[in-house]
Amino acid sequence: MSTWKRDFGSGLIVLVPLIVLLLVIGWIYRHIASIPLISTLEPDWLFEPILPLYRVVIALVVFTTLVLAVGYFMRTTLGRIVEARIDDSINHIPALRVVYNASKLAVETALSGTEDLQNPVHLETWEGIRMTAFKTGKKTRDGKLVLFMPTAPNITSGYVIEVEPERVTDTGESVEEAMTRILSAGFAESTHQVSVDGEPGDAPSGDGVDVPTDADPVGGGRDESTDHGDASDSPPPGGRGDPDAGA
């Protein structure tokens, strides 16, 4: 039964991410292909079956061109001023500023590409207990490392920790491996952890456990026959055999 459960779980770990990925790709494909502006760029000689694919290609080309143009503009002094004005304006809107700042931080983190951001570490929070965190590439003014410790399995929440550098050790694994371990709540297969099934020294459960039958839980294992024998062999006070009896 345990083998069947393990095989079923391994199959889910492989298939569910693929299915979710295909659903997301299909959703993006359908929405890009249905953009009204793209239909104005369709030539008349295209066949009907390839029109959705053509719309997706045109949308990606237009989006890439727009991103490059805006990026080039932001390198200029005027572009930095415009970006600061946009940030300041949106930060005055209570609801939208949370979404705007969160999405901007996510994009900056994903595109930063620094080595520190690609470095999962272990942090010993209590004696003998380690937790996985990620370097942010930042330090405090007093030299402490700024780490992000995500929760499992929801990595969108977590804790920002300031810690001494000597308390941090590298895990020796990639970001993908560490994220997979956190997202799976520790159940995913990894080269940095092994299964404990059949580990030597495990106590057997149920069968094979020797339970002593002559132990008395109330009397503490005392042999009552011995107690009675001792009592019969010892003469009563004042009786025969007592050296003080004839006195």
SEGUNU-904360 format. One record per residue (C-alpha): residue in three letters; x, y, z. Coordinates in steps of 0.05 Angstrom, whole numbers. Layout:
<vexpas>
<residuo:ALA px:X py:Y pz:Z>;
...
</vexpas>
This chain:
<vexpas>
<residuo:MET px:0 py:0 pz:0>;
<residuo:SER px:57 py:48 pz:17>;
<residuo:THR px:89 py:34 pz:-51>;
<residuo:TRP px:24 py:50 pz:-87>;
<residuo:LYS px:17 py:116 pz:-49>;
<residuo:ARG px:90 py:135 pz:-64>;
<residuo:ASP px:81 py:121 pz:-139>;
<residuo:PHE px:16 py:160 pz:-141>;
<residuo:GLY px:48 py:219 pz:-106>;
<residuo:SER px:108 py:218 pz:-153>;
<residuo:GLY px:61 py:218 pz:-212>;
<residuo:LEU px:23 py:278 pz:-185>;
<residuo:ILE px:88 py:316 pz:-172>;
<residuo:VAL px:106 py:307 pz:-246>;
<residuo:LEU px:38 py:316 pz:-280>;
<residuo:VAL px:5 py:371 pz:-239>;
<residuo:PRO px:58 py:425 pz:-253>;
<residuo:LEU px:57 py:407 pz:-327>;
<residuo:ILE px:-19 py:412 pz:-330>;
<residuo:VAL px:-18 py:479 pz:-293>;
<residuo:LEU px:36 py:504 pz:-340>;
<residuo:LEU px:-3 py:484 pz:-402>;
<residuo:LEU px:-66 py:516 pz:-375>;
<residuo:VAL px:-29 py:582 pz:-362>;
<residuo:ILE px:3 py:581 pz:-431>;
<residuo:GLY px:-65 py:567 pz:-463>;
<residuo:TRP px:-97 py:623 pz:-424>;
<residuo:ILE px:-43 py:673 pz:-445>;
<residuo:TYR px:-47 py:649 pz:-517>;
<residuo:ARG px:-122 py:658 pz:-521>;
<residuo:HIS px:-120 py:728 pz:-491>;
<residuo:ILE px:-63 py:752 pz:-534>;
<residuo:ALA px:-96 py:724 pz:-597>;
<residuo:SER px:-161 py:761 pz:-580>;
<residuo:ILE px:-131 py:831 pz:-574>;
<residuo:PRO px:-174 py:876 pz:-619>;
<residuo:LEU px:-115 py:919 pz:-642>;
<residuo:ILE px:-79 py:859 pz:-671>;
<residuo:SER px:-136 py:845 pz:-719>;
<residuo:THR px:-122 py:910 pz:-756>;
<residuo:LEU px:-52 py:885 pz:-774>;
<residuo:GLU px:-77 py:820 pz:-806>;
<residuo:PRO px:-62 py:813 pz:-880>;
<residuo:ASP px:-118 py:788 pz:-926>;
<residuo:TRP px:-77 py:730 pz:-955>;
<residuo:LEU px:-70 py:693 pz:-888>;
<residuo:PHE px:-107 py:627 pz:-880>;
<residuo:GLU px:-159 py:624 pz:-825>;
<residuo:PRO px:-125 py:567 pz:-785>;
<residuo:ILE px:-61 py:606 pz:-775>;
<residuo:LEU px:-93 py:672 pz:-756>;
<residuo:PRO px:-90 py:660 pz:-680>;
<residuo:LEU px:-16 py:642 pz:-684>;
<residuo:TYR px:-3 py:704 pz:-727>;
<residuo:ARG px:-38 py:748 pz:-675>;
<residuo:VAL px:5 py:720 pz:-619>;
<residuo:VAL px:69 py:732 pz:-658>;
<residuo:ILE px:50 py:803 pz:-675>;
<residuo:ALA px:29 py:818 pz:-603>;
<residuo:LEU px:96 py:792 pz:-577>;
<residuo:VAL px:135 py:833 pz:-627>;
<residuo:VAL px:96 py:896 pz:-610>;
<residuo:PHE px:104 py:884 pz:-535>;
<residuo:THR px:179 py:870 pz:-541>;
<residuo:THR px:188 py:933 pz:-583>;
<residuo:LEU px:149 py:974 pz:-532>;
<residuo:VAL px:190 py:947 pz:-474>;
<residuo:LEU px:256 py:962 pz:-508>;
<residuo:ALA px:233 py:1033 pz:-526>;
<residuo:VAL px:210 py:1048 pz:-455>;
<residuo:GLY px:275 py:1018 pz:-427>;
<residuo:TYR px:317 py:1061 pz:-472>;
<residuo:PHE px:276 py:1122 pz:-452>;
<residuo:MET px:285 py:1108 pz:-378>;
<residuo:ARG px:360 py:1111 pz:-386>;
<residuo:THR px:355 py:1185 pz:-400>;
<residuo:THR px:347 py:1240 pz:-349>;
<residuo:LEU px:277 py:1256 pz:-372>;
<residuo:GLY px:259 py:1182 pz:-366>;
<residuo:ARG px:282 py:1179 pz:-294>;
<residuo:ILE px:241 py:1241 pz:-278>;
<residuo:VAL px:179 py:1211 pz:-310>;
<residuo:GLU px:188 py:1146 pz:-272>;
<residuo:ALA px:195 py:1184 pz:-206>;
<residuo:ARG px:132 py:1224 pz:-221>;
<residuo:ILE px:93 py:1160 pz:-238>;
<residuo:ASP px:117 py:1126 pz:-174>;
<residuo:ASP px:99 py:1186 pz:-132>;
<residuo:SER px:30 py:1192 pz:-164>;
<residuo:ILE px:11 py:1119 pz:-154>;
<residuo:ASN px:38 py:1118 pz:-83>;
<residuo:HIS px:-16 py:1168 pz:-65>;
<residuo:ILE px:-71 py:1118 pz:-83>;
<residuo:PRO px:-82 py:1072 pz:-23>;
<residuo:ALA px:-105 py:1009 pz:-58>;
<residuo:LEU px:-65 py:1012 pz:-123>;
<residuo:ARG px:2 py:1029 pz:-91>;
<residuo:VAL px:5 py:960 pz:-57>;
<residuo:VAL px:-6 py:923 pz:-123>;
<residuo:TYR px:41 py:970 pz:-161>;
<residuo:ASN px:98 py:966 pz:-111>;
<residuo:ALA px:91 py:890 pz:-103>;
<residuo:SER px:92 py:877 pz:-178>;
<residuo:LYS px:150 py:925 pz:-188>;
<residuo:LEU px:190 py:892 pz:-133>;
<residuo:ALA px:176 py:823 pz:-162>;
<residuo:VAL px:201 py:844 pz:-231>;
<residuo:GLU px:263 py:877 pz:-202>;
<residuo:THR px:279 py:815 pz:-161>;
<residuo:ALA px:269 py:768 pz:-220>;
<residuo:LEU px:311 py:810 pz:-268>;
<residuo:SER px:366 py:831 pz:-220>;
<residuo:GLY px:409 py:770 pz:-236>;
<residuo:THR px:458 py:782 pz:-179>;
<residuo:GLU px:494 py:724 pz:-147>;
<residuo:ASP px:468 py:739 pz:-78>;
<residuo:LEU px:396 py:731 pz:-101>;
<residuo:GLN px:413 py:663 pz:-129>;
<residuo:ASN px:440 py:636 pz:-63>;
<residuo:PRO px:395 py:598 pz:-15>;
<residuo:VAL px:423 py:593 pz:55>;
<residuo:HIS px:410 py:557 pz:121>;
<residuo:LEU px:396 py:597 pz:183>;
<residuo:GLU px:399 py:564 pz:252>;
<residuo:THR px:340 py:597 pz:286>;
<residuo:TRP px:344 py:552 pz:348>;
<residuo:GLU px:398 py:504 pz:370>;
<residuo:GLY px:397 py:444 pz:323>;
<residuo:ILE px:341 py:472 pz:280>;
<residuo:ARG px:356 py:501 pz:210>;
<residuo:MET px:309 py:540 pz:165>;
<residuo:THR px:318 py:558 pz:91>;
<residuo:ALA px:324 py:631 pz:71>;
<residuo:PHE px:349 py:670 pz:11>;
<residuo:LYS px:399 py:727 pz:8>;
<residuo:THR px:371 py:793 pz:-18>;
<residuo:GLY px:439 py:823 pz:-34>;
<residuo:LYS px:429 py:877 pz:19>;
<residuo:LYS px:462 py:893 pz:85>;
<residuo:THR px:444 py:937 pz:143>;
<residuo:ARG px:489 py:994 pz:165>;
<residuo:ASP px:517 py:952 pz:221>;
<residuo:GLY px:537 py:896 pz:173>;
<residuo:LYS px:480 py:846 pz:183>;
<residuo:LEU px:455 py:807 pz:123>;
<residuo:VAL px:383 py:818 pz:100>;
<residuo:LEU px:350 py:752 pz:85>;
<residuo:PHE px:281 py:732 pz:60>;
<residuo:MET px:252 py:670 pz:93>;
<residuo:PRO px:190 py:646 pz:55>;
<residuo:THR px:136 py:604 pz:86>;
<residuo:ALA px:119 py:534 pz:61>;
<residuo:PRO px:83 py:518 pz:16>;
<residuo:ASN px:60 py:590 pz:3>;
<residuo:ILE px:124 py:627 pz:-16>;
<residuo:THR px:88 py:693 pz:-29>;
<residuo:SER px:91 py:707 pz:46>;
<residuo:GLY px:150 py:704 pz:93>;
<residuo:TYR px:196 py:743 pz:138>;
<residuo:VAL px:251 py:794 pz:125>;
<residuo:ILE px:308 py:777 pz:173>;
<residuo:GLU px:371 py:815 pz:193>;
<residuo:VAL px:424 py:767 pz:218>;
<residuo:GLU px:498 py:763 pz:232>;
<residuo:PRO px:537 py:734 pz:173>;
<residuo:GLU px:570 py:679 pz:215>;
<residuo:ARG px:501 py:650 pz:231>;
<residuo:VAL px:488 py:636 pz:157>;
<residuo:THR px:513 py:575 pz:119>;
<residuo:ASP px:504 py:560 pz:45>;
<residuo:THR px:457 py:502 pz:27>;
<residuo:GLY px:498 py:481 pz:-34>;
<residuo:GLU px:435 py:477 pz:-77>;
<residuo:SER px:405 py:520 pz:-131>;
<residuo:VAL px:346 py:567 pz:-123>;
<residuo:GLU px:302 py:519 pz:-162>;
<residuo:GLU px:319 py:461 pz:-116>;
<residuo:ALA px:307 py:503 pz:-53>;
<residuo:MET px:242 py:531 pz:-80>;
<residuo:THR px:218 py:462 pz:-100>;
<residuo:ARG px:232 py:436 pz:-30>;
<residuo:ILE px:194 py:494 pz:1>;
<residuo:LEU px:135 py:491 pz:-47>;
<residuo:SER px:127 py:416 pz:-35>;
<residuo:ALA px:132 py:426 pz:41>;
<residuo:GLY px:194 py:381 pz:41>;
<residuo:PHE px:162 py:322 pz:5>;
<residuo:ALA px:195 py:332 pz:-63>;
<residuo:GLU px:254 py:290 pz:-85>;
<residuo:SER px:320 py:326 pz:-77>;
<residuo:THR px:394 py:309 pz:-81>;
<residuo:HIS px:405 py:344 pz:-14>;
<residuo:GLN px:357 py:301 pz:26>;
<residuo:VAL px:345 py:226 pz:31>;
<residuo:SER px:286 py:183 pz:50>;
<residuo:VAL px:283 py:156 pz:121>;
<residuo:ASP px:245 py:92 pz:101>;
<residuo:GLY px:282 py:31 pz:125>;
<residuo:GLU px:335 py:71 pz:160>;
<residuo:PRO px:378 py:29 pz:207>;
<residuo:GLY px:361 py:38 pz:280>;
<residuo:ASP px:287 py:51 pz:270>;
<residuo:ALA px:245 py:19 pz:323>;
<residuo:PRO px:196 py:-33 pz:295>;
<residuo:SER px:123 py:-18 pz:304>;
<residuo:GLY px:79 py:-72 pz:333>;
<residuo:ASP px:111 py:-139 pz:315>;
<residuo:GLY px:178 py:-159 pz:342>;
<residuo:VAL px:176 py:-118 pz:406>;
<residuo:ASP px:193 py:-159 pz:467>;
<residuo:VAL px:148 py:-141 pz:525>;
<residuo:PRO px:166 py:-171 pz:593>;
<residuo:THR px:109 py:-211 pz:622>;
<residuo:ASP px:134 py:-219 pz:693>;
<residuo:ALA px:135 py:-145 pz:709>;
<residuo:ASP px:85 py:-120 pz:759>;
<residuo:PRO px:66 py:-48 pz:741>;
<residuo:VAL px:37 py:-37 pz:810>;
<residuo:GLY px:88 py:-71 pz:854>;
<residuo:GLY px:147 py:-49 pz:812>;
<residuo:GLY px:165 py:-120 pz:790>;
<residuo:ARG px:172 py:-148 pz:860>;
<residuo:ASP px:167 py:-224 pz:867>;
<residuo:GLU px:111 py:-236 pz:916>;
<residuo:SER px:130 py:-309 pz:927>;
<residuo:THR px:197 py:-287 pz:952>;
<residuo:ASP px:164 py:-237 pz:997>;
<residuo:HIS px:119 py:-291 pz:1027>;
<residuo:GLY px:177 py:-337 pz:1036>;
<residuo:ASP px:217 py:-285 pz:1073>;
<residuo:ALA px:158 py:-271 pz:1118>;
<residuo:SER px:148 py:-345 pz:1137>;
<residuo:ASP px:222 py:-356 pz:1151>;
<residuo:SER px:229 py:-298 pz:1199>;
<residuo:PRO px:204 py:-315 pz:1269>;
<residuo:PRO px:153 py:-269 pz:1301>;
<residuo:PRO px:176 py:-224 pz:1357>;
<residuo:GLY px:172 py:-258 pz:1424>;
<residuo:GLY px:164 py:-328 pz:1395>;
<residuo:ARG px:210 py:-388 pz:1392>;
<residuo:GLY px:277 py:-373 pz:1364>;
<residuo:ASP px:276 py:-302 pz:1390>;
<residuo:PRO px:337 py:-293 pz:1435>;
<residuo:ASP px:299 py:-243 pz:1478>;
<residuo:ALA px:239 py:-289 pz:1488>;
<residuo:GLY px:268 py:-328 pz:1547>;
<residuo:ALA px:294 py:-267 pz:1581>;
</vexpas>
